[in-house]
Amino acid sequence: MTGKTLEATRQTVGETAAPAPTGSGNGTARRNGVRRSPADPMTAELMPRVRGEVFHPGDAGYDEGRTGYNLAVEHRPAAVVRVSGVADVLTAVAFATRNEFPVGVLNTGHGASAPVDGGILIDPRRMRGVRVEPVTATARIEAGVRWEEVIHEAAAFGLAPLSGSSPRIGAVGYTLGGGLGLLGRAFGYAADHVRSIDVVTRHGMLRQVTTEQYADLFWALRGGKGNFGVVTSMEIDLFPVPRLYGGGLYFRGSAASEVLAAYRRWARTVPDELGSSFALTRFPWSPDVPDELRGRFVVHVRIAYHGSAADGEAWVRPLRRVALPVLDTVTDRPYTSSGEIHSDPPEPFALHETTACLRELDEDAVDELLHLAGPDSSCPLRLVELRHLGGALGRKPAVPNAVGNRDAAFLLYLAGVGGTDGEQAVREHEQLVLDRMGPWSTGGVSPNFLGAADATPERVRAAYAPQDYRRLVRVKRAYDPENAFRFTHNIAPAG
């Protein structure tokens, strides 16, 4: 489809006269068998205009439609639009533009970044189309697709996407933030391998952006998150990775010092095909956790090697010799089981997270981290992780994009789970760790791991090189001068 054809869709979307909206009067109404509470007359105009559903506060589907994976962020939109396809997105965005409503998209992964209060929240979970083209090794994925669906479809052709540690997170949102995945050191960020993007910008205009059409917007979307519109689909590269050598080495917490010291030395020697991370993990007393790990402080080394099983075993052997693992799941495995490497919790929960990029990991950095989060500390965080960067992650992509901080050697990721009583302690300790690890920090952050409470203008700016951030502001000013798409790691049009 050409750019001109796509632009023609802006003409009269949502601008025809509508009948009296269902549910806009007094009392409770029903539509499609769903209980309806009295709706705001303005947002209720959307109901007869979309094929999907529109939920208002008090409707039976409102809470489900506004709730994603990360329960730490609570959305309270004026309306949730559960879109059934591109036409519904066009209608919702055109309506929001005319009536000066800000627009957000429900995150289906970990990275909810800003609460949607009073705006229009688009729920894309019905847009689940995946089409694999084995000849070109590409896939076209829609806005609501999760990585597990792409992995499944690609595996039939011996291919794999550059998916993240959890197969249950949304593929599109992950990629817009850069996308630091299991195969990143071998192939780069997910955003480095996007062929085209379909995005609905203000006024309900659908644009197909590539290196040839809207090149500035194509550059900005790949790394700039959801600041410029609602992405309805994208075409991504797939890779001939039917299997890998990977899994987790779990050691007792008492061995943390020896294992982390060995990991630091080992990481300097491994090839680009070997991705890994080191995590200090406090497992909950949950029946979903293996018996060997339940309720324990554990050192978890994650391995993903794109190479032969024999070579992978040889590379991992030095780590297995440091201490006796309480659990060892590292083995030759199909890529379809790659989610077992990190074993992220499958069910939604309240996750408070933050991140920092480190330029190096020397002995002093290891000692400081163990002091702050090791077995003898009073650390309230559930997870303190170091992800090994470098390799293709540190090189410029063939098609430039906005992803920044490629000079970092490690990514420090902090995550805690806190209810009413524990949230403050989690946030205070996260800030303590960031402050104390400052001497090793580049000053940069990763948008994929930057939590809602931490997504301040200063921290968002730190995700990009200064010249790239200025360019992002210019693109934002061109495509969203009113900052309607601000419920994300926001890049304000005023800079």
HELIX and SHEET records of a PDB file:
HELIX    1   1 GLY A    3  GLU A    7  1                                   5    
HELIX    2   2 ALA A    8  ARG A   10  5                                   3    
HELIX    3   3 PRO A   41  ALA A   44  1                                   4    
HELIX    4   4 MET A   47  ARG A   49  5                                   3    
HELIX    5   5 TYR A   62  GLY A   65  1                                   4    
HELIX    6   6 VAL A   86  ARG A   98  1                                  13    
HELIX    7   7 TRP A  147  ALA A  155  1                                   9    
HELIX    8   8 ALA A  171  LEU A  176  1                                   6    
HELIX    9   9 GLY A  184  PHE A  187  1                                   4    
HELIX   10  10 ALA A  190  HIS A  193  5                                   4    
HELIX   11  11 ARG A  202  GLY A  204  5                                   3    
HELIX   12  12 ALA A  215  LEU A  221  1                                   7    
HELIX   13  13 GLY A  253  ALA A  255  5                                   3    
HELIX   14  14 ALA A  256  ALA A  267  1                                  12    
HELIX   15  15 ALA A  309  ARG A  320  1                                  12    
HELIX   16  16 TYR A  335  GLU A  340  5                                   6    
HELIX   17  17 GLU A  363  ALA A  373  1                                  11    
HELIX   18  18 GLY A  391  GLY A  394  5                                   4    
HELIX   19  19 GLU A  423  ARG A  436  1                                  14    
HELIX   20  20 GLY A  438  TRP A  440  5                                   3    
HELIX   21  21 PRO A  447  PHE A  449  5                                   3    
HELIX   22  22 ALA A  452  ASP A  454  5                                   3    
HELIX   23  23 PRO A  457  ARG A  461  1                                   5    
HELIX   24  24 PRO A  466  TYR A  479  1                                  14    
SHEET    1   A 2 ALA A  29  ARG A  31  0                                        
SHEET    2   A 2 VAL A  34  ARG A  36 -1                                        
SHEET    1   B 4 GLU A  53  PHE A  55  0                                        
SHEET    2   B 4 ALA A  79  ARG A  82 -1                                        
SHEET    3   B 4 ILE A 120  ASP A 123  1                                        
SHEET    4   B 4 VAL A 103  VAL A 105  1                                        
SHEET    1   C 5 VAL A 130  GLU A 133  0                                        
SHEET    2   C 5 THR A 138  GLU A 142 -1                                        
SHEET    3   C 5 VAL A 230  ASP A 237 -1                                        
SHEET    4   C 5 VAL A 194  THR A 201 -1                                        
SHEET    5   C 5 MET A 205  VAL A 209 -1                                        
SHEET    1   D 7 LEU A 327  ASP A 328  0                                        
SHEET    2   D 7 ARG A 243  ARG A 252 -1                                        
SHEET    3   D 7 PHE A 297  TYR A 305 -1                                        
SHEET    4   D 7 LEU A 274  ARG A 282 -1                                        
SHEET    5   D 7 LEU A 383  HIS A 388 -1                                        
SHEET    6   D 7 PHE A 410  GLY A 416 -1                                        
SHEET    7   D 7 HIS A 352  LEU A 358 -1                                        
SHEET    1   E 3 LEU A 327  ASP A 328  0                                        
SHEET    2   E 3 ARG A 243  ARG A 252 -1                                        
SHEET    3   E 3 THR A 331  PRO A 334 -1                                        
END                                                                             
